[in-house]
Amino acid sequence: MSLALELLLIVVLILVNGLLAMSELAVVSARKARLEAIVRKKARGWRGARLALQLGTEPGRFLSAVQIGITLVGIFAGAFSGATLAERLTAWLVAQFGIDPTIASPAAFAVVVSIVTYLSLIIGELVPKQLALKNAEGIAAAMAPVLHILARIAAPLVWLLDRSSQLVLRLIGAGKGNAGAVTEEEIQHLVAEAESAGTVEPAERQMIAAVMRLGDRPVRSVMTPRHDLDWLDLSLPHEEQMLRLRETTHLLLPAARGSIDEPVGSVSVKDVLNQLLDSGRDGLAQAGITSFVRPVPALHENADLLAALSLLQKSPAGMAFVVDEFGSLEGVVTANDILESIAGNFALPDGEELPGAMQREDGSWLLDGLLARDELVARLGITLPAEEDDYHTVAGFVLARFGRLPETGDYVEWHGWRFEVVDMDGRRIDKVLALPPVAPYGAHDS
């Protein structure tokens, strides 16, 4: 065999090794959702993508086949280069420089093996794997048919290797578990990377994070508390009820008799207006506001927002009563409340100030007492104690730290932050000033 043919054979073996290594990493790294999208849309390479998904469900099978191929290629390349190219180099060293064959032979072998190993690392491993990471789904779809055929050809040996590896995994206690399961932290990290790359807008990232917290937030954290409810008293005379409907800024009002502690349902202002336009004031007075009351479902204050959303989707009333364990009314929640927990608060028609957080020039934060607990964590980047069932707002956090009703000017400290009550609305904490930890003297010197 000529020298050129021998060199070509070595190059081909290294390229085959690189192809197998690239295919292996591509299938392992390919995202299942993207492969499924290719199959669903029947885009280019969708059949290969479908095979890649099948290989992904049985990683031991195709990994064993790939490793068999890589091992055989590596052994053959090493043996062939050592047996042929090393002999040629030995003869050349002896002929050209008169080196003793006992010295020239191991030196030639070492040189040939070093060069082949170097090329195998660069062309057979590093470069192919970097290519696989750059286009995992495309390469996986293209190479999956080849890997599938290779797995079938080497099926008996693959079965033996797969069973052997599973046995070893069970012996070391790693035989169970789903390593491919995506965690919430991974999703948040992925969204953060997408924001850094400009694929996801900052506002979109905040909303995605809020959606992922829906199952963790109790309905109590977004409801309108009982003492802040704008409600309709059905025990009042008709004219007073009409005046109440005229003054309200809401399209939907909870209705009760005599006291908000006795809720009976909800009244849609639009329904009353339609009746007024159709039959006039006399017709409306004859029908009575009570005829427009719709039954309202109730849910426990500790139910999560996903449960509340599911209930609201099935309820024509447009709201749900939030009750405690004794059945007492704690507040009201609407679909708009859940939407605001995702997208942020919307402007109110009467100009009422919305709960929020404003950072000042000195780095401190002016916080509304009704600001949600998780919003406080997101804005200040702090960790709060695990007392989610006890409070859900900034005011609740401060009250929990004091253990009593504070006065204006009182403050507490938490992890270096100082939370000072700057405004009280009766017995409710209205505004809190959060001062960040003070850096030690000389901490910024370098």
C-alpha positions as CSV (number, residue, x, y, z in Angstrom):
1,M,0.0,0.0,0.0
2,S,1.4,3.4,-1.0
3,L,2.1,6.1,1.6
4,A,-0.7,8.4,0.1
5,L,-3.3,5.7,0.5
6,E,-2.2,5.0,4.1
7,L,-2.4,8.7,5.0
8,L,-5.9,8.9,3.3
9,L,-7.1,5.9,5.3
10,I,-5.9,7.5,8.6
11,V,-7.7,10.8,7.7
12,V,-10.9,8.9,6.8
13,L,-10.8,7.0,10.2
14,I,-10.3,10.3,12.1
15,L,-13.2,11.9,10.1
16,V,-15.5,9.0,10.9
17,N,-14.6,9.3,14.6
18,G,-15.5,13.0,14.4
19,L,-18.8,12.2,12.7
20,L,-19.8,9.8,15.4
21,A,-18.7,12.1,18.2
22,M,-20.7,15.0,16.6
23,S,-23.8,12.8,16.1
24,E,-23.7,11.5,19.7
25,L,-23.5,15.0,21.3
26,A,-26.1,16.4,18.9
27,V,-28.7,13.8,19.8
28,V,-28.0,14.3,23.5
29,S,-28.0,18.1,23.3
30,A,-31.0,18.5,21.0
31,R,-34.0,20.0,22.7
32,K,-37.0,17.8,22.6
33,A,-39.5,20.7,22.0
34,R,-37.6,21.8,18.9
35,L,-37.4,18.3,17.5
36,E,-41.2,17.9,18.1
37,A,-41.8,21.2,16.4
38,I,-39.9,20.0,13.3
39,V,-41.9,16.8,13.2
40,R,-45.2,18.6,13.8
41,K,-44.6,21.1,11.0
42,K,-43.0,18.4,8.8
43,A,-40.2,20.8,8.1
44,R,-37.0,19.7,6.3
45,G,-35.5,16.7,8.0
46,W,-38.6,15.9,10.0
47,R,-38.2,12.1,9.5
48,G,-34.7,12.3,11.0
49,A,-36.1,14.5,13.8
50,R,-38.6,11.8,14.6
51,L,-35.8,9.1,14.7
52,A,-33.8,11.5,16.9
53,L,-36.7,11.6,19.4
54,Q,-36.9,7.8,19.4
55,L,-33.2,7.6,20.1
56,G,-33.6,10.2,22.9
57,T,-36.1,7.9,24.7
58,E,-33.5,5.1,24.7
59,P,-30.2,6.8,25.2
60,G,-28.4,3.7,26.4
61,R,-29.1,2.0,23.0
62,F,-27.6,4.6,20.7
63,L,-24.9,5.6,23.1
64,S,-23.6,2.0,23.2
65,A,-23.7,1.8,19.4
66,V,-21.8,5.1,19.0
67,Q,-19.2,4.1,21.6
68,I,-18.7,0.8,19.8
69,G,-18.0,2.7,16.6
70,I,-15.7,5.3,18.2
71,T,-13.8,2.6,20.1
72,L,-13.3,0.4,17.0
73,V,-12.3,3.4,14.8
74,G,-9.8,4.6,17.5
75,I,-8.3,1.1,17.9
76,F,-7.9,0.6,14.2
77,A,-6.5,4.0,13.6
78,G,-3.9,3.6,16.3
79,A,-3.0,0.1,15.3
80,F,-2.7,0.9,11.6
81,S,-0.7,4.1,12.1
82,G,1.6,2.3,14.5
83,A,2.1,-0.6,12.3
84,T,2.6,1.1,8.9
85,L,3.5,4.8,9.3
86,A,5.8,4.1,12.2
87,E,7.7,1.5,10.2
88,R,8.1,3.9,7.3
89,L,9.3,6.7,9.6
90,T,11.8,4.3,11.3
91,A,13.2,3.2,8.0
92,W,13.6,6.9,6.9
93,L,15.4,7.9,10.2
94,V,17.8,5.0,9.8
95,A,18.5,5.7,6.2
96,Q,18.8,9.5,6.4
97,F,20.4,10.0,9.7
98,G,22.0,6.6,10.5
99,I,20.1,6.4,13.8
100,D,20.3,3.0,15.6
101,P,17.1,1.1,14.8
102,T,16.5,0.3,18.5
103,I,16.3,4.1,19.1
104,A,14.6,5.1,15.8
105,S,11.7,2.5,16.2
106,P,10.3,3.8,19.5
107,A,10.9,7.4,18.5
108,A,9.1,7.0,15.2
109,F,6.2,5.2,17.0
110,A,5.9,8.0,19.6
111,V,5.9,10.7,16.8
112,V,3.3,8.9,14.7
113,V,1.0,8.3,17.7
114,S,1.4,11.9,18.9
115,I,0.4,13.3,15.5
116,V,-2.5,10.9,15.1
117,T,-3.7,11.6,18.6
118,Y,-3.5,15.4,18.1
119,L,-5.5,15.2,14.8
120,S,-8.0,12.9,16.5
121,L,-8.6,15.4,19.3
122,I,-8.9,18.4,17.0
123,I,-10.7,16.9,14.0
124,G,-12.2,13.8,15.6
125,E,-13.5,15.3,18.9
126,L,-13.3,19.1,19.6
127,V,-14.3,20.6,16.3
128,P,-17.2,18.2,15.7
129,K,-18.6,18.6,19.2
130,Q,-18.5,22.4,18.9
131,L,-20.4,22.1,15.6
132,A,-22.9,19.8,17.4
133,L,-23.5,22.4,20.1
134,K,-24.1,25.2,17.5
135,N,-26.8,23.2,15.6
136,A,-27.8,20.3,17.8
137,E,-31.3,19.8,16.3
138,G,-30.3,20.0,12.6
139,I,-27.3,17.6,13.0
140,A,-29.4,15.2,15.2
141,A,-32.1,15.1,12.5
142,A,-29.5,14.5,9.8
143,M,-27.5,11.8,11.6
144,A,-30.3,10.0,13.4
145,P,-30.9,7.6,10.5
146,V,-27.2,6.6,10.5
147,L,-27.2,6.1,14.2
148,H,-30.4,4.0,14.0
149,I,-28.8,1.7,11.3
150,L,-25.6,1.5,13.4
151,A,-27.7,0.5,16.5
152,R,-29.4,-2.2,14.5
153,I,-26.2,-3.7,13.1
154,A,-24.6,-3.8,16.5
155,A,-27.8,-4.8,18.3
156,P,-26.4,-7.9,20.1
157,L,-23.3,-6.1,21.4
158,V,-25.4,-3.0,22.1
159,W,-27.8,-5.1,24.2
160,L,-24.9,-6.5,26.2
161,L,-23.3,-3.1,26.8
162,D,-26.6,-1.5,27.7
163,R,-27.5,-4.1,30.2
164,S,-24.1,-4.1,31.7
165,S,-24.1,-0.3,32.1
166,Q,-27.6,-0.4,33.7
167,L,-26.4,-3.0,36.1
168,V,-23.4,-0.8,37.2
169,L,-25.8,2.2,37.5
170,R,-28.1,0.2,39.8
171,L,-25.1,-1.0,41.9
172,I,-24.0,2.6,42.5
173,G,-27.6,3.8,43.2
174,A,-28.0,5.9,40.0
175,G,-30.4,3.6,38.2
176,K,-33.5,5.7,38.8
177,G,-34.5,9.3,38.3
178,N,-35.1,11.5,35.3
179,A,-32.0,13.5,34.6
180,G,-33.8,15.1,31.6
181,A,-36.5,16.8,33.7
182,V,-36.5,20.5,33.3
183,T,-36.6,22.5,36.6
184,E,-38.1,25.9,37.2
185,E,-34.7,27.3,37.9
186,E,-33.5,26.1,34.5
187,I,-36.5,27.7,32.7
188,Q,-35.8,31.0,34.5
189,H,-32.1,30.8,33.5
190,L,-33.0,30.1,29.9
191,V,-35.4,33.1,29.9
192,A,-32.7,35.3,31.4
193,E,-30.3,34.2,28.6
194,A,-32.9,34.9,26.0
195,E,-33.3,38.4,27.5
196,S,-29.6,39.0,27.4
197,A,-29.6,37.9,23.7
198,G,-32.4,40.3,22.9
199,T,-34.9,37.4,22.0
200,V,-37.1,38.2,25.1
201,E,-38.0,41.7,26.2
202,P,-37.4,42.6,29.9
203,A,-41.2,43.1,30.3
204,E,-41.8,39.6,28.8
205,R,-39.3,38.1,31.2
206,Q,-41.1,39.7,34.2
207,M,-44.5,38.3,33.0
208,I,-43.1,34.8,32.3
209,A,-41.7,34.8,35.9
210,A,-45.1,36.0,37.2
211,V,-46.9,33.2,35.3
212,M,-44.6,30.6,36.8
213,R,-45.4,31.9,40.3
214,L,-49.2,31.5,39.8
215,G,-49.2,28.1,41.3
216,D,-47.2,29.3,44.4
217,R,-49.2,32.4,45.2
218,P,-52.4,32.2,47.3
219,V,-55.4,34.0,46.1
220,R,-55.2,36.1,49.3
221,S,-52.2,37.8,47.9
222,V,-54.1,39.4,45.0
223,M,-57.7,39.8,46.3
224,T,-59.3,43.1,47.2
225,P,-59.6,43.0,51.0
226,R,-63.1,43.1,52.6
227,H,-62.6,46.6,54.1
228,D,-61.6,48.0,50.6
229,L,-64.5,46.6,48.7
230,D,-66.8,48.8,46.7
231,W,-70.2,46.9,47.2
232,L,-73.9,47.3,46.7
233,D,-76.3,47.1,49.6
234,L,-79.5,45.4,48.5
235,S,-81.4,46.5,51.6
236,L,-81.2,50.2,50.5
237,P,-84.1,51.9,48.7
238,H,-84.1,51.6,44.9
239,E,-83.0,55.3,44.4
240,E,-80.0,54.9,46.7
241,Q,-79.0,51.7,44.9
242,M,-79.1,53.6,41.6
243,L,-77.0,56.4,43.0
244,R,-74.5,53.9,44.3
245,L,-74.3,52.3,40.8
246,R,-73.8,55.7,39.2
247,E,-71.0,56.7,41.6
248,T,-69.0,53.5,41.2
249,T,-66.0,53.2,38.9
250,H,-66.4,49.4,38.6
251,L,-68.4,47.4,36.1
252,L,-69.0,44.6,38.6
253,L,-70.0,45.0,42.2
254,P,-70.4,42.4,45.0
255,A,-73.9,42.6,46.4
256,A,-74.9,42.0,50.1
257,R,-77.8,42.7,52.4
258,G,-77.2,45.2,55.2
259,S,-73.5,44.2,55.7
260,I,-70.7,43.0,53.4
261,D,-70.5,40.1,55.8
262,E,-73.7,38.8,54.2
263,P,-72.8,38.6,50.5
264,V,-75.4,37.2,48.1
265,G,-73.7,37.6,44.7
266,S,-72.6,40.2,42.2
267,V,-74.4,42.8,40.1
268,S,-73.2,43.9,36.6
269,V,-73.6,47.6,36.0
270,K,-74.0,46.8,32.3
271,D,-77.0,44.6,32.9
272,V,-78.7,47.3,34.9
273,L,-77.9,49.9,32.2
274,N,-79.3,47.6,29.4
275,Q,-82.5,47.2,31.4
276,L,-82.7,51.0,31.9
277,L,-82.3,51.6,28.2
278,D,-84.8,49.0,27.2
279,S,-87.6,49.7,29.7
280,G,-86.8,53.1,31.3
281,R,-86.6,54.0,35.0
282,D,-90.1,52.7,35.8
283,G,-89.4,49.3,34.2
284,L,-86.1,49.1,36.1
285,A,-87.7,50.0,39.3
286,Q,-90.4,47.4,38.8
287,A,-87.8,44.7,38.0
288,G,-85.6,45.7,41.0
289,I,-81.8,45.5,41.3
290,T,-82.1,42.2,43.1
291,S,-83.2,40.5,39.8
292,F,-79.8,41.2,38.4
293,V,-77.9,39.5,41.2
294,R,-75.8,36.6,39.9
295,P,-74.5,33.8,42.3
296,V,-70.8,34.1,43.0
297,P,-68.6,31.0,43.8
298,A,-66.4,31.0,46.8
299,L,-62.9,29.6,47.4
300,H,-60.5,29.4,50.3
301,E,-58.1,32.2,51.0
302,N,-55.1,29.8,50.7
303,A,-56.1,28.4,47.3
304,D,-53.5,29.2,44.6
305,L,-54.1,31.5,41.7
306,L,-54.3,28.7,39.2
307,A,-57.3,27.3,41.1
308,A,-58.8,30.7,41.2
309,L,-58.3,31.2,37.5
310,S,-59.9,27.9,36.7
311,L,-62.9,28.8,38.9
312,L,-63.3,32.2,37.3
313,Q,-63.2,30.7,33.8
314,K,-66.3,28.6,34.7
315,S,-68.2,31.3,36.6
316,P,-70.4,33.8,34.7
317,A,-70.4,36.0,37.8
318,G,-66.9,37.4,36.9
319,M,-65.7,37.2,40.5
320,A,-65.2,34.9,43.4
321,F,-65.6,35.4,47.1
322,V,-62.6,34.6,49.2
323,V,-63.4,33.1,52.6
324,D,-61.5,31.8,55.5
325,E,-61.8,28.4,57.2
326,F,-64.9,29.6,59.2
327,G,-66.6,30.8,56.0
328,S,-66.2,34.5,56.8
329,L,-65.7,36.8,53.8
330,E,-62.1,38.0,53.5
331,G,-62.2,39.7,50.1
332,V,-63.1,39.3,46.4
333,V,-60.9,38.2,43.5
334,T,-61.6,38.8,39.8
335,A,-59.8,37.8,36.6
336,N,-58.5,41.3,36.4
337,D,-56.7,40.8,39.7
338,I,-54.9,37.8,38.3
339,L,-54.0,39.6,35.1
340,E,-52.5,42.4,37.1
341,S,-50.4,39.9,39.1
342,I,-48.9,39.0,35.7
343,A,-48.8,42.2,33.7
344,G,-48.7,44.7,36.5
345,N,-51.3,47.2,37.8
346,F,-53.4,49.2,35.4
347,A,-54.4,52.8,35.9
348,L,-57.6,53.4,37.8
349,P,-60.3,55.7,36.4
350,D,-60.6,57.8,39.6
351,G,-56.8,58.4,39.7
352,E,-56.3,56.4,42.8
353,E,-52.6,55.6,43.4
354,L,-51.6,52.0,42.6
355,P,-49.4,49.9,44.9
356,G,-45.9,50.1,43.7
357,A,-42.2,50.5,44.4
358,M,-40.1,53.6,43.5
359,Q,-36.3,53.6,43.8
360,R,-34.8,56.8,44.9
361,E,-31.4,58.3,43.9
362,D,-29.7,57.2,47.1
363,G,-30.6,53.6,46.4
364,S,-33.5,53.3,48.9
365,W,-37.0,52.2,47.9
366,L,-40.3,53.8,48.7
367,L,-42.7,50.8,49.0
368,D,-46.5,50.7,49.1
369,G,-47.8,48.7,52.0
370,L,-50.0,46.7,49.6
371,L,-47.1,45.7,47.4
372,A,-47.0,42.0,46.9
373,R,-44.5,39.9,48.8
374,D,-42.9,38.3,45.6
375,E,-42.7,41.8,44.1
376,L,-40.7,42.9,47.1
377,V,-38.4,40.0,46.7
378,A,-37.9,40.7,43.0
379,R,-37.2,44.4,43.5
380,L,-34.9,44.3,46.4
381,G,-33.3,40.9,45.7
382,I,-33.7,39.7,49.3
383,T,-34.8,36.4,50.8
384,L,-37.8,36.5,53.1
385,P,-38.6,34.0,55.9
386,A,-40.8,31.1,54.9
387,E,-44.1,32.4,56.3
388,E,-46.1,32.7,53.1
389,D,-49.4,31.6,54.8
390,D,-49.1,34.5,57.3
391,Y,-48.5,37.5,55.1
392,H,-48.5,38.4,51.4
393,T,-47.6,42.1,51.3
394,V,-45.0,44.6,52.4
395,A,-47.2,45.7,55.3
396,G,-47.7,42.1,56.4
397,F,-43.9,41.5,56.3
398,V,-43.3,44.6,58.5
399,L,-46.1,43.7,60.9
400,A,-44.6,40.2,61.3
401,R,-41.2,41.6,62.1
402,F,-42.7,44.1,64.7
403,G,-45.1,41.7,66.3
404,R,-47.3,44.8,67.0
405,L,-49.0,47.7,65.2
406,P,-46.1,50.2,64.5
407,E,-46.1,53.9,64.5
408,T,-44.7,56.4,62.0
409,G,-40.9,56.4,62.3
410,D,-40.6,52.9,63.7
411,Y,-38.2,50.6,61.8
412,V,-37.0,47.0,61.7
413,E,-33.9,45.5,60.1
414,W,-33.7,42.4,58.0
415,H,-30.5,41.1,56.5
416,G,-28.9,44.5,56.6
417,W,-31.9,46.3,55.1
418,R,-33.8,48.8,57.2
419,F,-37.5,49.0,56.8
420,E,-39.0,52.2,58.2
421,V,-42.7,53.0,58.4
422,V,-43.1,56.5,56.9
423,D,-46.9,56.7,56.6
424,M,-49.9,55.1,58.4
425,D,-53.5,55.0,57.1
426,G,-55.3,54.5,60.3
427,R,-54.2,51.0,61.5
428,R,-52.9,50.1,58.1
429,I,-49.2,50.6,57.0
430,D,-49.4,52.7,53.9
431,K,-45.8,53.5,53.0
432,V,-42.5,51.9,53.9
433,L,-39.0,53.2,53.2
434,A,-36.4,50.4,52.6
435,L,-32.8,51.5,53.1
436,P,-30.2,49.1,51.6
437,P,-27.3,47.8,53.7
438,V,-24.5,50.3,54.2
439,A,-21.2,49.1,52.7
440,P,-18.3,48.8,55.2
441,Y,-15.8,51.7,55.2
442,G,-13.3,51.2,52.5
443,A,-15.3,48.4,50.8
444,H,-15.1,50.2,47.5
445,D,-11.4,51.0,47.7
446,S,-9.2,48.9,45.4
